[in-house]
């Protein structure tokens, strides 16, 4: 059986992780980012669709919109 303490040694606490955008130390106010600039850059990537998962499925598009809207 594996030592339960060994798995804990591989885990990096959230407070010690660097900014996912630039690698600098994270700041509490913008956690997990180091600044508002890096946080906004990440948000821009989400909104532009840059963070998407490729799939082989066809997009389903309804021809008629729902009438209750």
Secondary structure, DSSP 8 states (H G I E B T S, - for coil): ---HHHHHHT---GGG-B-TTT-SB--GGGTTSSSHHHHHHHHHHHHHT-S----SS-----SS--TT-
